[in-house]
Amino acid sequence: MSSQDVSSRRVDHASQRRVVDAAIVDAAPTGADLLDTESSVVGSPAPDTPAPDTLGPDNTASDTPVPDTPTSDTSAAGGRDVAFMELAITAARRGPVMDPNPRVGCVIVPADGSAPVTGWHRGAGTAHAEADALRQAGDSARGATAYVTLEPCAHTGRTGPCADALICAGVARVVYAVADPSAAASGGARRLAEHGVSVQGGLLADAAREVNRTWLHSAELGRPFVTLKTATTLDGRVAAADGSSRWITGPEARADAHRLRAECGAILVGSGTALIDDPGLTVRDESGALVGRQPLRVVVGHRGPRPGSRLTDGSAPTEHLATHDVREVLTHLQGRGVHHVLVEGGPTLTAAFLRADLVDEVIAYLAPAILGAGPAAVADLGIVSIDDARRLTITDLRLVGADARITLRPHRRAPLEERS
Ligand SMILES: NC(=O)c1ccc[n+]([C@@H]2O[C@H](COP(=O)([O-])OP(=O)(O)OC[C@H]3O[C@@H](n4cnc5c(N)ncnc54)[C@H](OP(=O)(O)O)[C@@H]3O)[C@@H](O)[C@H]2O)c1
């Protein structure tokens, strides 16, 4: 959405920078904290290592020492490949999650037996993972094997093509996990192969995809991944009859929602919520302090935030998009480098995203409270028969303090022409 299409007005007076150029701060703790220090030299192979293809319960790569013996289900060479790719995935998790760029890790294993090195991408404008690792490897990259979580890029952005950097450094073999789906950057594997580098793709692809699930989604579909968050009573209300809505859920659920915000590039509310609730829509840590890097706050609707409201306080970049077209909103945000959008309501905006079939995930906080009156989480969807109910699959269910948190995946609707 260009500014000609709708009135897109920045209301952030403190910072006029594009969100993609915002300071790089990794707000959310990552599994990469398992790596011991900033030092990126991987320890020597240890005896008695666990099976290298074992992932932790949260599907993160375990910080497994490099095995030097075959395991029951992998060859020695395959086991080493898996273990080094796990290290690369762990390194990738160190990247900032809301950055416009993907999180990528790279481990270079020299042929001369010297210590492997690990690099990772720290966000837009900084060295890519391969460049970071190559810088540390120096001459030992000649004849080495590089393990990369995303296919090395073939395009020149703010840094040169990673495929070329690997070729120039004399790397003999490249193993990557996930193919790069972006039109601009793909083709690195082919380029490497054309220059005589041995290339293998797809190793631990599922685990590597999980690290970049929203970035890959936006690269593949051309729009950000959309998470819809609701916080309701047991009877589905988001506010009481008098309009009061603070607080439906308890402090643990609200802290959890702040962690969710920290993973997103933009937080959306409709004009109604902006005007009625005067929300801050910032990410705060457990002490209540603002974290360094804030998602873009977006108000959707013709009415913008009131002057003097919290959304105009400059604590985070804020944008008012004077439109009702949610698809346009996503196109606009994609253009700003946002790959994960959090829709925080209210009911009218939520319904608009559901009607357009633009919700990829729902995170519903359910409070053990009943109101009996007040607005529901979702405005009228035009559904009159139970047969037409929007169905979802529960993918996770847990208690957060006194509240339940349910994660769900909506079923995609058949195209209109296929529905009777
Ligand atoms: N408990 C919770 O988690 C939670 C979260 C959010 C909100 N709420 C509650 O929700 C209530 C507000 O409900 P609401 O429905 O007014 O909120 P809303 O969905 O935030 O805002 C509705 C307004 O957004 C604009 N809008 C944007 N896209 C639209 C579209 N596609 N179609 C129609 N209008 C669109 C319209 O304003 P314009 O006429 O200006 O264009 C519309 O009046 C409040 O009581 C609030 O407390 C609760």
The ligand as an ORCA input file, in Angstrom:
! r2SCAN-3c Opt
* xyz 0 1
  N      -9.847     -7.879     25.821
  C      -9.189     -7.642     24.721
  O      -8.245     -8.354     24.451
  C      -9.574     -6.512     23.836
  C      -8.710     -6.192     22.772
  C      -9.085     -5.177     21.930
  C     -10.286     -4.515     22.099
  N     -11.095     -4.848     23.122
  C     -12.376     -4.143     23.313
  O     -13.047     -4.006     22.060
  C     -13.873     -2.878     22.109
  C     -13.752     -2.083     20.825
  O     -14.388     -2.787     19.793
  P     -14.315     -2.280     18.280
  O     -14.927     -3.315     17.434
  O     -14.814     -0.885     18.184
  O     -12.748     -2.225     18.091
  P     -11.794     -2.246     16.837
  O     -12.008     -3.423     15.979
  O     -10.458     -2.017     17.417
  O     -12.157     -0.927     16.039
  C     -13.236     -0.849     15.158
  C     -13.001      0.313     14.230
  O     -11.866      0.065     13.429
  C     -12.048      0.629     12.147
  N     -11.853     -0.451     11.202
  C     -10.636     -0.913     10.832
  N     -10.761     -1.894      9.937
  C     -12.052     -2.069      9.724
  C     -12.788     -2.934      8.879
  N     -12.189     -3.810      8.053
  N     -14.131     -2.885      8.895
  C     -14.760     -2.011      9.704
  N     -14.104     -1.144     10.529
  C     -12.767     -1.160     10.522
  C     -13.379      1.288     12.174
  O     -13.160      2.621     12.592
  P     -13.278      3.881     11.599
  O     -14.723      4.191     11.463
  O     -12.522      4.960     12.302
  O     -12.651      3.513     10.310
  C     -14.118      0.558     13.273
  O     -15.136      1.307     13.848
  C     -13.431     -2.080     23.324
  O     -14.400     -2.193     24.324
  C     -12.162     -2.750     23.783
  O     -11.997     -2.707     25.167
  C     -10.744     -5.827     23.988
*
